[in-house]
Amino acid sequence: MKDLINDYKVVILACLTLGLAPFAPEPHIWGKVKWLAGGGVGMKPLDYFDTVLHGLPWLLLIRIGILKLFSINK
C-alpha cells in the first residue's frame, strides 16, 4: 500500500479517473469544491464523504509534489 501512494504514476492515474469522474458536465470534484466555497449550503454527510473520496487522489498528488520538491522522499 505504501508503494502505491508514493508512486506518482498510480496517483496521476487515480486523479484522472476517480479524481475527475464523472466528467460531464464538469468534473465532480470541481463541483464539490465550488459548493464548499459557496458555503456548503445543503450539503449532507454523503456529499462530504464524496468530496473526500474524489479529493484524496489530488491530495496524494500534492503530497508527492511537496515531497519531491523538498527531496524528503527517496
C-alpha positions in Angstrom: 0.0 0.0 0.0 2.8 2.4 0.9 4.4 1.8 -2.5 1.1 2.7 -4.3 0.5 6.0 -2.6 4.1 7.0 -3.3 4.1 6.0 -6.9 3.3 9.2 -8.9 2.1 7.2 -11.9 -0.6 5.4 -9.9 -1.6 8.6 -8.2 -1.9 10.5 -11.5 -4.0 7.7 -12.9 -6.2 7.9 -9.8 -6.5 11.7 -10.3 -7.5 11.3 -13.9 -10.1 8.6 -13.2 -11.5 8.8 -9.6 -10.4 12.4 -9.1 -12.3 13.7 -12.1 -15.2 11.2 -12.6 -17.9 11.8 -13.6 -16.6 14.1 -16.3 -19.7 15.7 -17.7 -21.0 18.4 -17.4 -17.9 19.3 -15.2 -15.5 17.2 -13.1 -17.3 16.1 -10.0 -14.6 17.4 -7.6 -14.7 20.8 -9.2 -18.5 21.0 -8.5 -18.0 19.9 -4.9 -15.2 22.5 -4.3 -17.4 25.2 -5.8 -20.2 24.1 -3.5 -18.0 24.2 -0.4 -16.6 27.6 -1.5 -20.2 28.9 -1.6 -20.7 27.9 2.0 -21.7 24.2 1.5 -25.4 25.1 2.0 -27.5 21.9 1.7 -24.5 19.5 1.8 -25.3 16.2 3.5 -22.8 13.8 5.1 -22.7 11.8 2.0 -21.7 14.9 0.0 -18.7 15.5 2.4 -17.7 11.8 2.0 -18.0 12.1 -1.7 -15.8 15.2 -1.6 -13.1 13.4 0.4 -13.3 10.4 -1.9 -12.8 12.4 -5.1 -10.3 14.7 -3.5 -8.0 12.1 -2.0 -6.1 11.4 -5.2 -5.4 15.2 -5.6 -4.2 15.4 -2.0 -1.8 12.5 -2.6 -0.5 14.2 -5.8 0.1 17.4 -3.9 1.8 15.4 -1.2 4.1 13.7 -3.7 4.9 17.1 -5.3 5.9 18.6 -1.9 8.0 15.6 -1.0 9.8 15.7 -4.4 10.2 19.5 -4.1 11.9 19.3 -0.7 13.7 16.0 -1.5 12.2 14.3 1.6 11.2 11.2 -0.4 13.9 8.9 -1.6 
